[in-house]
């Protein structure tokens, strides 16, 4: 059959059209992009801070929702932003519980430090609940392409990975800490899903050990410096007059030695944190067809973290928005996800209501459970 007026009829062979329709789309990689600006972030941050102070902290729940909505709403993947639907009232209730628990814990330390230490044992059994509640809440209030996230881990798993494995790492002098952290994040990933796509952490244990290597080296340096300083003090002790030049030089040398070691540990901590971010994000898979890639340079990201902290400290926090926008832009610009052409096949409901108590208590006690 001939074509006319630019129209070409379908093939007479129905199998040809069926084969074309069944041909999978070409693999496509989508990048993350953060579109927030420093001035917008600063305006939200300063208003949140002022209103939280005026309301004696009550507005802080609304401040958290407002700021998180801004950050996730300006974090785009394939041109589509994330959404955050947390209820400020739920966060306020959780925050009041967190303040009460933290105040009780702190006050007990002044009344009876022994009793405070004794509570560490039962507290170890509360941590898994906090972990599960925090992860479940944050998953339920987050969505992408109108498809919600879900976390279905349980208390037993959290007890095993966040208490049992950490105790095991402690018993080995924290030599097994990278392995324990990798196990924690792998457990978190396989119990997290976006619609009908389950997450999976495919990063190797060796990559986590490589991330922690700067911290291990810094600790060895600290032990060496302490041993050297105390050995010198023991050998020279009692051989000079009190207040002599020798004693002064020794004291100055110890202070300088410990100060340098402390700086090395801080730098190593920033490097390890940067490497962990790259290793974790770069090792995540979303279902069987999509895989994330994170190409951040540990040295560069560590420099951003360290310089942000220093500038924020020197400016009494006023430059915090600038540093956070700087960090988010760099991280987003070096993170991609392959298999973006399969996003349209993801289905699932939006998250339902969830309690924010566990999330706020975990924040109050500085329990880090995020990727």
Secondary structure in CASP SS format (residue, H / E / C, confidence):
PFRMAT SS
TARGET T0000
AUTHOR 0000-0000-0000
METHOD secondary structure of the structure
MODEL  1
X C 1.00
X C 1.00
X C 1.00
X E 1.00
X C 1.00
X C 1.00
X E 1.00
X C 1.00
X C 1.00
X C 1.00
X C 1.00
X C 1.00
X C 1.00
X H 1.00
X H 1.00
X H 1.00
X H 1.00
X H 1.00
X H 1.00
X H 1.00
X H 1.00
X H 1.00
X C 1.00
X C 1.00
X C 1.00
X C 1.00
X C 1.00
X C 1.00
X E 1.00
X E 1.00
X E 1.00
X E 1.00
X E 1.00
X E 1.00
X C 1.00
X C 1.00
X C 1.00
X H 1.00
X H 1.00
X H 1.00
X H 1.00
X H 1.00
X H 1.00
X H 1.00
X H 1.00
X H 1.00
X H 1.00
X H 1.00
X H 1.00
X H 1.00
X H 1.00
X H 1.00
X H 1.00
X H 1.00
X C 1.00
X C 1.00
X C 1.00
X C 1.00
X C 1.00
X H 1.00
X H 1.00
X H 1.00
X H 1.00
X H 1.00
X H 1.00
X H 1.00
X H 1.00
X H 1.00
X H 1.00
X H 1.00
X H 1.00
X H 1.00
X H 1.00
X C 1.00
X E 1.00
X E 1.00
X E 1.00
X C 1.00
X C 1.00
X E 1.00
X E 1.00
X E 1.00
X E 1.00
X E 1.00
X C 1.00
X C 1.00
X C 1.00
X H 1.00
X H 1.00
X H 1.00
X H 1.00
X H 1.00
X H 1.00
X H 1.00
X H 1.00
X H 1.00
X H 1.00
X H 1.00
X H 1.00
X H 1.00
X H 1.00
X H 1.00
X H 1.00
X H 1.00
X H 1.00
X H 1.00
X H 1.00
X H 1.00
X H 1.00
X H 1.00
X H 1.00
X C 1.00
X H 1.00
X H 1.00
X H 1.00
X H 1.00
X H 1.00
X H 1.00
X H 1.00
X H 1.00
X H 1.00
X H 1.00
X H 1.00
X H 1.00
X H 1.00
X H 1.00
X H 1.00
X H 1.00
X H 1.00
X H 1.00
X H 1.00
X H 1.00
X H 1.00
X H 1.00
X H 1.00
X H 1.00
X H 1.00
X H 1.00
X H 1.00
X H 1.00
X C 1.00
X E 1.00
X E 1.00
X E 1.00
X C 1.00
X C 1.00
X E 1.00
X E 1.00
X E 1.00
X E 1.00
X E 1.00
X C 1.00
X C 1.00
X C 1.00
X H 1.00
X H 1.00
X H 1.00
X H 1.00
X H 1.00
X H 1.00
X H 1.00
X H 1.00
X H 1.00
X H 1.00
X H 1.00
X H 1.00
X H 1.00
X H 1.00
X H 1.00
X H 1.00
X H 1.00
X C 1.00
X C 1.00
X C 1.00
X C 1.00
X C 1.00
X H 1.00
X H 1.00
X H 1.00
X H 1.00
X H 1.00
X H 1.00
X H 1.00
X H 1.00
X H 1.00
X H 1.00
X H 1.00
X H 1.00
X H 1.00
X H 1.00
X C 1.00
X E 1.00
X E 1.00
X E 1.00
X C 1.00
X C 1.00
X E 1.00
X E 1.00
X E 1.00
X E 1.00
X E 1.00
X C 1.00
X C 1.00
X C 1.00
X H 1.00
X H 1.00
X H 1.00
X H 1.00
X H 1.00
X H 1.00
X H 1.00
X H 1.00
X H 1.00
X H 1.00
X H 1.00
X H 1.00
X H 1.00
X H 1.00
X H 1.00
X H 1.00
X H 1.00
X H 1.00
X H 1.00
X H 1.00
X H 1.00
X H 1.00
X H 1.00
X H 1.00
X H 1.00
X H 1.00
X H 1.00
X H 1.00
X H 1.00
X H 1.00
X H 1.00
X H 1.00
X C 1.00
X C 1.00
X C 1.00
X C 1.00
X C 1.00
X C 1.00
X C 1.00
X C 1.00
X H 1.00
X H 1.00
X H 1.00
X H 1.00
X H 1.00
X H 1.00
X H 1.00
X H 1.00
X H 1.00
X H 1.00
X H 1.00
X H 1.00
X H 1.00
X H 1.00
X H 1.00
X H 1.00
X H 1.00
X H 1.00
X H 1.00
X H 1.00
X H 1.00
X H 1.00
X H 1.00
X H 1.00
X H 1.00
X H 1.00
X H 1.00
X H 1.00
X H 1.00
X H 1.00
X H 1.00
X H 1.00
X H 1.00
X H 1.00
X H 1.00
X H 1.00
X H 1.00
X H 1.00
X C 1.00
X E 1.00
X E 1.00
X E 1.00
X C 1.00
X C 1.00
X C 1.00
X E 1.00
X E 1.00
X E 1.00
X E 1.00
X E 1.00
X C 1.00
X C 1.00
X C 1.00
X H 1.00
X H 1.00
X H 1.00
X H 1.00
X H 1.00
X H 1.00
X H 1.00
X H 1.00
X H 1.00
X H 1.00
X H 1.00
X H 1.00
X H 1.00
X H 1.00
X H 1.00
X H 1.00
X H 1.00
X C 1.00
X C 1.00
X C 1.00
X C 1.00
X C 1.00
X H 1.00
X H 1.00
X H 1.00
X H 1.00
X H 1.00
X H 1.00
X H 1.00
X H 1.00
X H 1.00
X H 1.00
X H 1.00
X H 1.00
X H 1.00
X H 1.00
X C 1.00
X E 1.00
X E 1.00
X E 1.00
X E 1.00
X C 1.00
X H 1.00
X H 1.00
X H 1.00
X H 1.00
X H 1.00
X H 1.00
X C 1.00
X C 1.00
X C 1.00
X C 1.00
X C 1.00
X C 1.00
X C 1.00
X C 1.00
X C 1.00
X C 1.00
X C 1.00
X H 1.00
X H 1.00
X H 1.00
X H 1.00
X H 1.00
X H 1.00
X H 1.00
X H 1.00
X C 1.00
X C 1.00
X C 1.00
X C 1.00
X C 1.00
X C 1.00
X C 1.00
END
